[in-house]
Amino acid sequence: MTKLLLSLHVLAAIVAVGPVTVAASMFPAMLRRALGDFGDGDARTTLRTLHRICRVYAGIGIAVPLFGFATASSLGVLGDTWLITSILLTAAAAAVLALLILPAQDRALARTTPSAPPLPAPTSLTPGRLALLTGIFNLLWATVTILMIIRPGSTTGV
C-alpha cells in the first residue's frame, strides 16, 4: 500500500504542480506583451489560458499533500524534521500561489482589456513583481522536491 500511495503522491505532484509552475512562469512575459500592445488579442487569450491553468491545477494540487500525508503515515515518518519542513514549505508555496499570485493575475487580466486605464508606474500588478512571486513559489517547490529526494535519515542510503 505504501508504494501505491507514494506513486500517487509523486504522480499528483508532477501532474498538478508542474503545469502551475510552467503557466505561472510564462504569465509575466505574456503580461508584458499584452500591456505593451492593447490590441494584441492573442496575448490576452494566452494570459486567460495561463491563469486558468494556474487556478485549475492549483485545485488539483490539493491531492499532493493528501497523498503525502497518507504516504508519510504509512512510512511512520510524520514526526521527522525533514517532513515537517517540507509541510511548512508546501504550505508557504500554497499561500504564495493562492494569496499573492492568483489574485495578482486576476487584477492583471482586468488591466489588459483595451478599455482599462494604463498601469500606474509602481504597482503590485507589474510583470516584474509577478515574476518575483512566481520565482519564490518555484523555489519553494524545488526545495520541497529536494527534501523529498534526499530525505535525511532515509533508509535508502541515498
LUMBAFI-833212 format. One line per 10 residues: number of its first residue (from 1); their letters; for each residue x, y, z of N, C-alpha, C, O. Coordinates in Angstrom, 3 decimals. Layout:
REM residues N
NUM	A	X/Y/Z/X/Y/Z/X/Y/Z/X/Y/Z  ... $
This chain:
REM residues 158
1	MTKLLLSLHV	0.807/-1.191/0.000/0.000/0.000/0.000/0.855/1.263/0.000/0.495/2.261/-0.624  1.993/1.219/0.703/2.877/2.378/0.769/3.389/2.751/-0.616/3.455/3.932/-0.959  3.748/1.756/-1.408/4.256/2.037/-2.756/3.180/2.670/-3.629/3.471/3.553/-4.436  1.946/2.224/-3.469/0.842/2.816/-4.226/0.632/4.267/-3.808/0.491/5.143/-4.662  0.609/4.528/-2.506/0.424/5.891/-2.014/1.559/6.803/-2.460/1.329/7.942/-2.867  2.791/6.294/-2.382/3.943/7.083/-2.819/3.854/7.372/-4.315/4.141/8.487/-4.752  3.460/6.379/-5.091/3.311/6.575/-6.538/2.248/7.635/-6.833/2.455/8.508/-7.675  1.119/7.554/-6.142/0.062/8.545/-6.343/0.503/9.944/-5.912/0.159/10.935/-6.555  1.261/10.015/-4.828/1.791/11.296/-4.349/2.719/11.923/-5.395/2.588/13.105/-5.714  3.638/11.147/-5.917/4.590/11.660/-6.914/3.864/12.031/-8.205/4.128/13.085/-8.783 $
11	LAAIVAVGPV	2.957/11.175/-8.657/2.194/11.487/-9.874/1.351/12.751/-9.696/1.286/13.581/-10.603  0.716/12.901/-8.552/-0.079/14.104/-8.293/0.810/15.347/-8.313/0.416/16.391/-8.833  2.010/15.228/-7.744/2.931/16.371/-7.738/3.346/16.745/-9.159/3.386/17.925/-9.506  3.650/15.751/-9.970/4.069/16.017/-11.345/2.918/16.608/-12.154/3.082/17.613/-12.846  1.760/15.977/-12.058/0.615/16.389/-12.873/0.027/17.728/-12.408/-0.422/18.518/-13.237  0.023/17.988/-11.124/-0.609/19.208/-10.618/0.358/20.376/-10.482/0.046/21.483/-10.921  1.503/20.158/-9.896/2.420/21.263/-9.624/3.174/21.677/-10.887/3.439/22.862/-11.090  3.517/20.719/-11.725/4.248/21.030/-12.950/3.563/22.071/-13.819/4.181/23.077/-14.166  2.293/21.857/-14.182/1.617/22.852/-15.014/1.499/24.225/-14.364/1.581/25.245/-15.049  1.308/24.258/-13.049/1.210/25.558/-12.366/2.544/26.292/-12.451/2.571/27.491/-12.731 $
21	TVAASMFPAM	3.640/25.595/-12.215/4.941/26.269/-12.253/5.245/26.797/-13.652/5.781/27.896/-13.799  4.907/26.026/-14.669/5.170/26.468/-16.043/4.249/27.628/-16.415/4.719/28.658/-16.899  2.953/27.472/-16.195/1.999/28.523/-16.577/2.255/29.815/-15.807/2.226/30.899/-16.388  2.505/29.706/-14.507/2.768/30.908/-13.703/4.068/31.578/-14.146/4.178/32.804/-14.106  5.039/30.790/-14.563/6.310/31.351/-15.029/6.162/32.047/-16.378/6.870/33.015/-16.656  5.261/31.571/-17.204/5.040/32.180/-18.517/4.175/33.439/-18.433/4.243/34.293/-19.317  3.377/33.557/-17.395/2.417/34.646/-17.273/3.064/36.039/-17.314/2.574/36.893/-18.052  4.143/36.313/-16.557/4.701/37.677/-16.571/5.180/38.135/-17.955/4.960/39.285/-18.336  5.820/37.256/-18.693/6.292/37.644/-20.023/5.112/37.944/-20.949/5.150/38.898/-21.726  4.088/37.138/-20.862/2.909/37.373/-21.692/2.183/38.635/-21.251/1.602/39.340/-22.075 $
31	LRRALGDFGD	2.216/38.921/-19.946/1.614/40.150/-19.441/2.346/41.369/-20.009/1.711/42.348/-20.403  3.670/41.308/-20.050/4.436/42.414/-20.650/3.965/42.656/-22.082/3.756/43.794/-22.503  3.805/41.561/-22.813/3.379/41.656/-24.217/1.973/42.255/-24.311/1.720/43.124/-25.145  1.072/41.792/-23.462/-0.312/42.286/-23.505/-0.390/43.758/-23.095/-1.169/44.517/-23.671  0.399/44.161/-22.120/0.383/45.559/-21.674/1.054/46.469/-22.687/0.717/47.649/-22.789  1.998/45.925/-23.431/2.705/46.722/-24.434/1.867/46.998/-25.667/2.079/47.998/-26.352  0.920/46.122/-25.956/0.077/46.284/-27.137/-1.343/45.857/-26.784/-1.677/44.673/-26.841  -2.174/46.830/-26.418/-3.546/46.515/-26.011/-4.355/45.892/-27.150/-5.408/45.301/-26.910  -3.873/46.019/-28.377/-4.584/45.429/-29.499/-4.231/43.975/-29.722/-4.786/43.333/-30.614  -3.310/43.441/-28.922/-2.859/42.052/-29.101/-3.833/41.100/-28.405/-3.654/40.758/-27.236 $
41	GDARTTLRTL	-4.852/40.683/-29.132/-5.852/39.774/-28.586/-5.283/38.413/-28.271/-5.742/37.744/-27.345  -4.269/37.987/-29.042/-3.643/36.684/-28.781/-2.983/36.667/-27.406/-3.063/35.671/-26.687  -2.335/37.761/-27.045/-1.669/37.827/-25.739/-2.705/37.745/-24.621/-2.484/37.050/-23.629  -3.822/38.438/-24.762/-4.866/38.387/-23.728/-5.467/36.987/-23.627/-5.742/36.496/-22.532  -5.667/36.355/-24.771/-6.200/34.987/-24.766/-5.227/34.045/-24.080/-5.634/33.191/-23.293  -3.956/34.196/-24.373/-2.937/33.352/-23.743/-2.880/33.603/-22.246/-2.746/32.661/-21.465  -2.980/34.868/-21.836/-3.000/35.188/-20.405/-4.166/34.500/-19.710/-3.993/33.910/-18.643  -5.339/34.569/-20.301/-6.511/33.924/-19.700/-6.291/32.413/-19.579/-6.650/31.801/-18.573  -5.701/31.828/-20.614/-5.438/30.385/-20.587/-4.423/30.037/-19.505/-4.620/29.077/-18.760  -3.349/30.799/-19.408/-2.333/30.542/-18.381/-2.929/30.686/-16.985/-2.636/29.889/-16.093 $
51	HRICRVYAGI	-3.759/31.698/-16.801/-4.391/31.897/-15.490/-5.333/30.737/-15.167/-5.366/30.261/-14.032  -6.085/30.290/-16.146/-6.999/29.160/-15.931/-6.217/27.908/-15.561/-6.630/27.155/-14.680  -5.095/27.682/-16.226/-4.241/26.531/-15.888/-3.783/26.639/-14.434/-3.834/25.658/-13.692  -3.342/27.813/-14.032/-2.890/28.003/-12.649/-4.012/27.715/-11.656/-3.795/27.025/-10.660  -5.208/28.236/-11.919/-6.325/28.028/-10.994/-6.760/26.569/-10.930/-6.920/26.013/-9.844  -6.949/25.952/-12.089/-7.451/24.577/-12.123/-6.449/23.616/-11.498/-6.820/22.781/-10.673  -5.185/23.728/-11.883/-4.193/22.796/-11.365/-3.830/23.082/-9.916/-3.367/22.184/-9.211  -4.029/24.315/-9.456/-3.860/24.591/-8.027/-4.905/23.811/-7.236/-4.605/23.267/-6.173  -6.124/23.758/-7.750/-7.174/22.972/-7.100/-6.857/21.486/-7.097/-7.047/20.803/-6.091  -6.374/20.993/-8.224/-5.991/19.580/-8.321/-4.810/19.294/-7.389/-4.669/18.186/-6.872 $
61	GIAVPLFGFA	-3.969/20.306/-7.184/-2.779/20.161/-6.344/-3.069/19.804/-4.905/-2.161/19.391/-4.184  -4.299/19.949/-4.466/-4.669/19.566/-3.089/-4.391/18.078/-2.883/-4.151/17.634/-1.761  -4.427/17.315/-3.974/-4.172/15.869/-3.868/-2.738/15.582/-3.426/-2.478/14.549/-2.809  -1.814/16.476/-3.731/-0.399/16.233/-3.405/-0.197/16.077/-1.895/0.328/15.049/-1.466  -0.597/17.062/-1.067/-0.394/16.856/0.370/-1.277/15.747/0.949/-0.889/15.091/1.916  -2.455/15.534/0.369/-3.306/14.448/0.873/-2.608/13.096/0.706/-2.525/12.314/1.653  -2.110/12.829/-0.500/-1.368/11.586/-0.721/-0.060/11.589/0.061/0.406/10.537/0.500  0.536/12.774/0.239/1.772/12.876/1.007/1.594/12.501/2.462/2.408/11.774/3.029  0.514/13.006/3.072/0.233/12.648/4.466/-0.041/11.161/4.603/0.431/10.522/5.544  -0.799/10.612/3.670/-1.096/9.175/3.717/0.181/8.351/3.569/0.361/7.350/4.262 $
71	TASSLGVLGD	1.058/8.768/2.675/2.329/8.067/2.474/3.196/8.175/3.723/3.742/7.176/4.190  3.324/9.388/4.265/4.154/9.594/5.455/3.634/8.786/6.632/4.410/8.233/7.410  2.331/8.724/6.753/1.737/7.942/7.833/2.066/6.464/7.681/2.422/5.798/8.654  1.947/5.951/6.458/2.231/4.526/6.250/3.724/4.217/6.412/4.093/3.088/6.735  4.581/5.221/6.188/6.022/5.036/6.389/6.433/5.288/7.832/7.548/4.945/8.226  5.545/5.884/8.626/5.858/6.185/10.014/6.838/7.334/10.184/7.640/7.330/11.118  6.782/8.326/9.285/7.741/9.434/9.345/7.062/10.786/9.599/7.662/11.834/9.361  5.831/10.766/10.073/5.099/12.024/10.263/5.797/13.010/11.195/5.593/14.217/11.064  6.604/12.537/12.119/7.284/13.425/13.056/8.692/13.803/12.645/9.362/14.544/13.365  9.160/13.311/11.501/10.534/13.602/11.070/10.688/15.073/10.673/9.799/15.672/10.067 $
81	TWLITSILLT	11.838/15.629/11.031/12.106/17.041/10.780/12.017/17.387/9.304/11.436/18.410/8.944  12.586/16.547/8.443/12.573/16.849/7.009/11.147/16.911/6.471/10.852/17.708/5.580  10.264/16.073/7.011/8.878/16.071/6.555/8.132/17.297/7.075/7.362/17.917/6.341  8.356/17.641/8.320/7.709/18.833/8.878/8.162/20.074/8.112/7.353/20.953/7.815  9.453/20.143/7.794/9.972/21.249/6.989/9.307/21.271/5.619/8.927/22.334/5.128  9.167/20.105/5.006/8.513/20.020/3.696/7.061/20.475/3.767/6.573/21.156/2.865  6.378/20.098/4.834/4.977/20.505/5.008/4.881/22.029/5.133/4.013/22.656/4.525  5.772/22.610/5.919/5.762/24.068/6.087/6.076/24.784/4.776/5.447/25.791/4.452  7.047/24.268/4.021/7.392/24.875/2.734/6.258/24.712/1.726/5.999/25.612/0.927  5.589/23.575/1.764/4.440/23.351/0.885/3.318/24.324/1.229/2.690/24.892/0.336 $
91	AAAAAVLALL	3.070/24.514/2.507/2.041/25.472/2.934/2.417/26.889/2.492/1.556/27.657/2.064  3.692/27.228/2.594/4.145/28.553/2.154/3.950/28.711/0.642/3.497/29.758/0.179  4.292/27.678/-0.118/4.112/27.732/-1.575/2.630/27.887/-1.925/2.274/28.674/-2.802  1.778/27.141/-1.240/0.336/27.243/-1.488/-0.171/28.641/-1.155/-1.005/29.189/-1.876  0.327/29.214/-0.072/-0.085/30.562/0.320/0.364/31.597/-0.711/-0.403/32.489/-1.073  1.594/31.477/-1.177/2.095/32.407/-2.198/1.212/32.321/-3.446/0.847/33.342/-4.030  0.881/31.110/-3.841/0.044/30.931/-5.027/-1.367/31.469/-4.809/-1.858/32.272/-5.602  -2.013/31.029/-3.741/-3.418/31.367/-3.517/-3.635/32.822/-3.098/-4.630/33.435/-3.483  -2.717/33.371/-2.317/-2.928/34.707/-1.758/-2.240/35.823/-2.535/-2.638/36.984/-2.437  -1.215/35.483/-3.303/-0.462/36.527/-4.000/-0.521/36.385/-5.517/-0.909/37.324/-6.212 $
101	ILPAQDRALA	-0.139/35.221/-6.034/-0.022/35.067/-7.482/-1.387/35.086/-8.175/-1.608/35.887/-9.083  -2.299/34.214/-7.753/-3.598/34.142/-8.430/-4.375/35.462/-8.368/-4.916/35.889/-9.388  -4.449/36.127/-7.194/-5.134/37.427/-7.180/-4.434/38.478/-8.059/-5.101/39.283/-8.709  -3.112/38.470/-8.079/-2.379/39.417/-8.924/-2.646/39.127/-10.399/-2.767/40.049/-11.205  -2.736/37.849/-10.749/-3.071/37.505/-12.131/-4.482/37.983/-12.470/-4.713/38.507/-13.560  -5.418/37.807/-11.550/-6.789/38.306/-11.770/-6.783/39.807/-12.055/-7.397/40.270/-13.016  -6.083/40.556/-11.211/-6.032/42.013/-11.385/-5.333/42.387/-12.684/-5.746/43.317/-13.377  -4.279/41.662/-13.007/-3.547/41.948/-14.243/-4.419/41.684/-15.466/-4.387/42.445/-16.433  -5.195/40.607/-15.422/-6.095/40.314/-16.541/-7.104/41.438/-16.738/-7.419/41.808/-17.869  -7.602/41.972/-15.649/-8.565/43.069/-15.743/-7.935/44.301/-16.386/-8.617/45.071/-17.063 $
111	RTTPSAPPLP	-6.641/44.485/-16.175/-5.951/45.660/-16.715/-5.547/45.496/-18.172/-5.101/46.465/-18.787  -5.685/44.308/-18.744/-5.255/44.106/-20.131/-6.384/44.297/-21.135/-6.183/44.126/-22.337  -7.556/44.647/-20.652/-8.644/44.924/-21.586/-8.391/46.277/-22.230/-7.848/47.171/-21.581  -8.769/46.447/-23.483/-8.490/47.712/-24.172/-9.074/48.935/-23.480/-8.523/50.027/-23.621  -10.162/48.795/-22.744/-10.775/49.947/-22.079/-10.169/50.247/-20.712/-10.514/51.253/-20.091  -9.271/49.386/-20.238/-8.673/49.590/-18.916/-7.708/50.767/-18.953/-7.042/50.996/-19.963  -7.631/51.516/-17.854/-6.668/52.613/-17.808/-5.243/52.069/-17.796/-5.021/50.942/-17.353  -4.281/52.843/-18.270/-2.902/52.361/-18.262/-2.417/52.096/-16.844/-2.880/52.716/-15.887  -1.488/51.174/-16.728/-0.950/50.778/-15.434/-0.126/51.917/-14.844/0.758/52.434/-15.528  -0.379/52.331/-13.599/0.477/53.333/-12.981/1.880/52.769/-12.756/2.070/51.553/-12.731 $
121	APTSLTPGRL	2.842/53.644/-12.595/4.236/53.212/-12.506/4.489/52.145/-11.452/4.551/50.970/-11.817  4.640/52.469/-10.166/4.893/51.408/-9.201/3.575/50.785/-8.737/2.753/51.451/-8.107  3.387/49.536/-9.045/2.158/48.856/-8.650/2.433/47.386/-8.412/3.431/46.845/-8.886  1.557/46.757/-7.689/1.734/45.335/-7.416/1.376/44.489/-8.633/1.538/43.269/-8.609  0.894/45.125/-9.693/0.485/44.384/-10.874/1.567/44.294/-11.932/1.299/43.829/-13.040  2.761/44.718/-11.630/3.798/44.713/-12.654/4.228/43.291/-12.986/4.208/42.409/-12.127  4.615/43.079/-14.230/5.128/41.758/-14.606/6.342/41.346/-13.773/6.515/40.166/-13.466  7.179/42.314/-13.410/8.354/42.001/-12.599/7.981/41.454/-11.230/8.607/40.518/-10.733  6.957/42.044/-10.624/6.507/41.552/-9.310/5.919/40.151/-9.430/6.174/39.293/-8.585  5.146/39.921/-10.463/4.598/38.584/-10.680/5.717/37.577/-10.924/5.659/36.447/-10.438 $
131	ALLTGIFNLL	6.727/37.984/-11.671/7.861/37.088/-11.921/8.587/36.761/-10.616/8.998/35.620/-10.403  8.744/37.754/-9.749/9.383/37.533/-8.451/8.576/36.558/-7.605/9.130/35.616/-7.038  7.275/36.783/-7.519/6.417/35.888/-6.734/6.445/34.468/-7.292/6.490/33.497/-6.537  6.418/34.359/-8.601/6.470/33.041/-9.228/7.810/32.366/-8.956/7.863/31.157/-8.728  8.877/33.131/-8.978/10.193/32.569/-8.655/10.251/32.048/-7.229/10.835/30.996/-6.970  9.648/32.781/-6.307/9.594/32.329/-4.910/8.787/31.035/-4.813/9.204/30.083/-4.155  7.630/31.008/-5.473/6.793/29.805/-5.500/7.582/28.614/-6.046/7.568/27.534/-5.456  8.265/28.811/-7.165/9.041/27.730/-7.781/10.201/27.289/-6.894/10.495/26.097/-6.806  10.854/28.232/-6.242/11.960/27.898/-5.346/11.472/27.083/-4.151/12.140/26.140/-3.728  10.323/27.437/-3.614/9.757/26.660/-2.508/9.484/25.223/-2.945/9.819/24.282/-2.224 $
141	WATVTILMII	8.880/25.048/-4.120/8.595/23.692/-4.605/9.871/22.924/-4.918/9.944/21.720/-4.672  10.872/23.600/-5.455/12.150/22.927/-5.728/12.782/22.446/-4.424/13.337/21.349/-4.371  12.701/23.253/-3.388/13.256/22.867/-2.087/12.514/21.659/-1.517/13.135/20.739/-0.984  11.196/21.662/-1.629/10.416/20.509/-1.160/10.814/19.259/-1.940/10.979/18.188/-1.357  10.965/19.390/-3.237/11.358/18.245/-4.067/12.713/17.696/-3.636/12.890/16.483/-3.528  13.659/18.582/-3.392/14.990/18.149/-2.949/14.897/17.444/-1.602/15.525/16.405/-1.401  14.119/18.001/-0.680/13.947/17.344/0.618/13.325/15.956/0.459/13.702/15.020/1.165  12.383/15.826/-0.456/11.738/14.526/-0.678/12.713/13.504/-1.274/12.595/12.305/-1.024  13.653/13.980/-2.045/14.637/13.071/-2.645/15.726/12.708/-1.644/16.086/11.539/-1.507  16.249/13.711/-0.947/17.350/13.472/-0.010/16.869/12.768/1.253/17.533/11.860/1.755 $
151	RPGSTTGV	15.723/13.183/1.760/15.129/12.623/2.980/16.175/12.288/4.041/16.582/11.133/4.163  16.607/13.272/4.796/17.598/12.992/5.848/17.146/11.846/6.741/16.002/11.818/7.196  18.024/10.926/6.984/17.701/9.769/7.793/17.042/8.657/7.007/16.564/7.678/7.579  17.019/8.813/5.690/16.365/7.808/4.841/17.054/6.461/4.938/18.263/6.367/5.151  16.265/5.441/4.779/16.812/4.086/4.800/17.341/3.651/3.450/17.897/2.561/3.314  17.164/4.530/2.420/17.621/4.158/1.084/19.126/4.325/0.933/19.718/3.791/-0.006  19.746/5.055/1.841/21.181/5.260/1.754/21.578/6.304/0.722/22.765/6.483/0.447  20.610/6.986/0.155/20.915/8.000/-0.859/21.151/9.323/-0.183/21.424/10.319/-0.853 $
